Amino acid sequence: MYALVLAMDVHGVIGKNNDLPWHFPEDLKYFKQLTSGHTVLMGRKTFESIVNRLGKPLPNRMNLVATRKGIEYPNVKVISDLVEYLKQPREENIFIIGGKQVFDIAYPFADILYITYVKHLYDGDTFLTLNYEGFEMSIIKETNDLIFTKYVRKYS
């Protein structure tokens, strides 16, 4: 099962300067709860931004990095051909966490979209537009600043 996990503002902003343009502890807690103990898949720039922020890969998760450049990091698996990797059906939950290029490539393979909508406008340089046709949406939780949603692909 492939799931995209992301946050976006009301205009589709998902990033600025290779980082999130906002800081909501409840969203970070939700992300950690959702992905802990599972595999997370990301692009090289997202991986580098995480290591720059935390000083290490995401803990308590298998970190997969899709890149055509050679990188080596302890306990991190590199995927050189993302499309070929995604074509393989998976029993395990793989959470795809960014960035934009990875989201764009992985979207057709996604079974679930976990999207946190930020109820504010932010200045950003990275935007994402998704087509929700074929997905059924449910609201998991809502706060003053955020709406946590889950979209499940409907298969016929």
Number of C-alpha atoms within 10 A of each C-alpha: 14 23 23 24 20 21 23 25 22 12 17 18 21 28 23 15 10 16 18 17 17 16 8 11 9 12 19 11 10 12 17 15 10 13 20 14 13 15 17 23 29 25 23 21 16 20 23 18 17 16 13 11 11 11 10 14 21 18 11 12 17 19 22 22 23 21 17 13 10 9 11 9 10 8 11 16 15 22 19 14 11 19 14 9 13 17 10 9 10 11 8 10 14 21 25 25 22 23 22 19 11 22 21 13 13 21 17 10 18 20 16 21 24 24 18 24 21 24 15 12 13 19 13 18 13 17 14 18 12 10 7 12 8 12 16 13 16 12 13 11 11 12 10 7 13 19 17 18 17 20 20 17 17 11 7 4
